[in-house]
Structures are given as structure tokens and as C-alpha cells.
Amino acid sequence: MKRYILLWLLCALCVPMKAQKIKIKTGIEVLKEQNFKCLEGKRVGLITNPTGVDNNMKSVIDILHEAPNVNLVALFGPEHGVRGDAHAGDHVTNITDTTTGLPVYSLYGSTRKATPEMLKDIDVLVYDIQDIGCRSFTYISTMGLAMEAAAENNKEFIVLDRPNPVGGLKIEGNLTEDDCVSFVSQFKIPYLYALTCGELALMLNGEKMLKAQCNLHVVKMKGWKRKMDYIETGLQWIPSSPHVPHPHSAIFYPVSGILGELGYMSIGVGYTIPFQMFAAQWVEAAKLARNLNALNVPGVVFRPMYLKPFYSVGKGELLQGVQVHIMDVQKAPLSDIQFLVMQEVAVLYPDRAVFDHADKGRFQMFDLVSGSKEIRKRFSLRNRWEDVRDYWYKDADSFRQLSKKYYLYK
């Protein structure tokens, strides 16, 4: 019997996996269908990174460089660089792209905004980067500042649209307040804003959220629906940063990313499940899981776990904590989860309450990513999420109504 089971397993391993059928066309696919008409006769600058590919995984850099009727003259690199060879937070330098020989100008180095010198030899800036739908992810900041630069230098701006991997329905978080505007909260939008990058560009332009409004054109996708998660699109996922390796990583990023700024607990960065967990040396896994599950958070289950991180917070130490399992993305309040963890940690370990124990030097980044100092101040009073919830969601309904003006998809 064992022999037959082994033979069956060997045969199964030899059968190639069938790729899921791609159900949508991204902006670059539509641009190819249109034979690059909107770029003809123009000198093109391209803002992209490894996520800018067509449905056959070919880089948009190579596509535009090889197109006979496109004159690609320069590349512009966001955080992590055009080819994805820079670590998070590392400055990206101006280089020459070895594949195309084109100049690569950094938008994450000495300047975050394209200068007149960088733009003098181009007519149109094209943006093609896969976003993750969260305000603190810096690619949308790069896009907005590039739109400003295009307006100030009389250049056209084109967005090749891509899906929001969290979908187009979930809005969470307050609008960024004046004293918390930064590169991780560049615009007055919620933490989760439920727009594609093309829709967001239209909103930034239309609502005058930028210092200057550009000549903007969005190449729409075909087939994308607001209710779709990324898996439903059939598209392959390319890591949008080193710690966002899978499409579900975009869903977990808002689950723990704000708390992660404090370095107070491991959130899985440095382990195999980035943003999907909370752990520390002093946590008792079963107790924390019990308390969190007793809250009956819609669409979420917490599982006790034990680990030794390979690097970052808790490196080489035996940690205990919980893994977050999202059972229903639409029901789950993603960004609430980290605050509920902070709450239950304070219940179980009063001497470890987050804002009493975390490095105060990191409070500013927590505030910037939260988009408001009020979140930290209100939570600090009693370590209760209920003291913060109404403030966190105060802008959600009005933003939903405003943003509907810019929907390109149903």
C-alpha cells in the first residue's frame, strides 16, 4: 500500500500547476492594446519598480524601451529603487540602468520630488507601480509629489492603473492632520482609502490636495471590480517591498504596521510572516490569544504561537504571542486589531502598557503613521480602544462620499 501511495505522490509532483486565469487587464495591458497612442511623439519618463509588469511578467521598462513608437528617455526610482535593489528606508542614488542604459533619477534620496533638471528632457511622466492601499506606504507619496513636479514644469502625467489589493470598499482611519503630514502620510486621506492609484491621482488633482494640478490621464484597467481581492484578479504578485512578499501581505500591513513603528513587539518582520503576528519575550501566548478571541472581533481568529525571529525585534530570542488569522476580509476591521492587542497586553501586563514601556523617541513616527497625535494621546489615558475608535473612524463616511466622485470602477 505504501508503495502505491509513494507512486501517487511522485506522479502528483510531476503534474505542473495550472495557473489561475487572469481576469483583468492592468493599465499597461490596455496601453499595449492602444499601441501606446498617448505616448507617441513624446519623450517619456517612467516612474516604476519591479511591480510594474504586464500579464506575462515583462517589465514595463523593457516594454516601453522596446516599443518602436515610444521614446523612453529616463527612469525614476521610488523607495527600494527601480529594480528593487534598495532596502526599506535606504537612500536611492542616481544611477544608469544596466539593461537599457537609461539614466535613473532617485525620488528617494537627496530629493523626494523630481527637480526641473530631472524633467527638462521629458514631455510626459508615466507612473506604473503596484500600490497596497495603505496611506503610510510611500509609493503614493512619490506619485503625488511627481504630479506636483509635472504641474510645476508643464509636463503631462499618466497613471497606468492597477488594483487596490485590499479592494475598493474598506475605508479605515482618520484623515491626516496638518501637524502629521509627512512622507508616510503625505495626503489628507484615511489610513485605508479604498481607491486604486489612478482613482487616488484623480482625487488628489480634483480636490486640489496638491500644490499644483497637473495635466492628468489615467489608463484604466479592464475587468476590475471594487469587491475583488487581489487573488480574484488572477494576476501574479510581485513583492512591492521586501516585507510585502504575498498579496495577503497587503491585507496584513494595516493590521500591525502602526504598532510596529514602536519596536515594542515583534510583528513578524524578521520572521516568516511579516505583519501577521504580535509577540514578545514577556507574553504568554495562550493567555493573550484567549483574551483577544474573547473580544469576538468580526472575521478574525487569534492563534497562540511561539517563535525565534531571525532578525529585527526579538532576534534570536524565544518569543510568545499570537498569529492573526483573517477569516473574512470584508468583515475584519484590519487597523483596529493592533489597538486591541495593545489593549489586552495592558490588561494582562499592566507594567508593559505600550506608551509607558515603548521607546518615547519612536512616538513621533507612530503619530505620523497614525496621521494624528490624538490617537496616541487618547489611547494613553486608559489603554482602551473604545477611547480611540470614534476618532479613528470620524472621517470615514464623509471620505467615502467624496471619493465616489472619482471612482473609475464599480
DADA-V317497 format. One record per backbone hydrogen bond with DSSP energy under -0.5 kcal/mol. NH is the residue of the N-H (numbers start at 0). CO is the residue of the C=O. Records with the same first field share a line. If there is no record, write none. Layout:
NH = CO  CO
//
This chain:
4 = 0
5 = 1
6 = 2
7 = 3
8 = 4
9 = 5
10 = 6
11 = 7
12 = 8
13 = 9
14 = 10  11
15 = 13
18 = 16
22 = 232
23 = 232
24 = 221
26 = 160
29 = 25
30 = 26
31 = 27
32 = 28
33 = 29
34 = 31
35 = 30
36 = 33
38 = 35
39 = 35  36
41 = 38
43 = 41  70
44 = 123
45 = 73
46 = 125
47 = 45  75
48 = 127
51 = 48
52 = 50
53 = 57
56 = 53
59 = 51
62 = 58
63 = 59
64 = 60
65 = 61
66 = 62
69 = 66
70 = 41
71 = 69
72 = 43  70
73 = 43
74 = 102
75 = 45
76 = 104
77 = 47
80 = 77
83 = 80
85 = 79
89 = 86
91 = 107
94 = 103
96 = 101
100 = 96
102 = 72
103 = 94
104 = 74  102
106 = 76
108 = 110
118 = 114
119 = 115  116
121 = 118
122 = 42
123 = 42
124 = 155
125 = 44
126 = 157
127 = 46
130 = 128
134 = 190
136 = 133
139 = 136
141 = 137
142 = 138
143 = 139
144 = 140
145 = 141
146 = 142
147 = 143
148 = 144
149 = 145
150 = 146
151 = 147
152 = 148
153 = 150
154 = 149
155 = 122
156 = 214
157 = 124
158 = 216
159 = 126  157
160 = 158  218
164 = 162
166 = 163
167 = 225
170 = 168
171 = 191
175 = 188
176 = 370
179 = 176
180 = 177
181 = 184
184 = 181
188 = 186
190 = 171
191 = 171
192 = 132  190
196 = 161
199 = 195
200 = 196
201 = 197
202 = 198
203 = 199
204 = 200
205 = 201
206 = 202
207 = 204
208 = 203
209 = 203
214 = 154
215 = 213
216 = 156
218 = 158  216
219 = 217
221 = 24
227 = 224
229 = 164
232 = 228  229
233 = 229  230
234 = 229
239 = 243
243 = 240
248 = 245
249 = 245  246
250 = 246
251 = 247
252 = 248
253 = 249
254 = 251
255 = 251  252
256 = 252
259 = 255
260 = 256  257
261 = 258
262 = 259
263 = 258
265 = 278
269 = 267  270
270 = 267
274 = 266
275 = 272
276 = 266
277 = 321
278 = 265
279 = 319
282 = 279
284 = 282
287 = 283
288 = 284
289 = 285
290 = 286
291 = 287
292 = 288
293 = 289
294 = 291
295 = 292
299 = 296
300 = 324
302 = 322
304 = 320
306 = 318
308 = 316
309 = 269
310 = 269
314 = 311
315 = 308
316 = 313
318 = 306  316
319 = 279
320 = 304
321 = 277
322 = 302
323 = 275
324 = 300  322
325 = 323
326 = 298  324
327 = 298
331 = 327
333 = 331
336 = 332  333
337 = 254
338 = 334  335
339 = 335
340 = 336
341 = 337
342 = 338
343 = 339
344 = 340
345 = 341
346 = 342
347 = 343
348 = 344
351 = 348
352 = 349
355 = 352
356 = 352
357 = 353
358 = 261
361 = 358
362 = 359
365 = 361
366 = 362
367 = 363
368 = 364
369 = 365
370 = 366
371 = 366
375 = 371
376 = 372
377 = 373
378 = 374
379 = 375
380 = 376  377
381 = 377  378
382 = 378
386 = 383
387 = 384
388 = 384
391 = 387
392 = 388
393 = 390
395 = 392
396 = 392
398 = 394
399 = 395
400 = 396
401 = 397
402 = 398
403 = 399
404 = 401
405 = 402
406 = 403
//
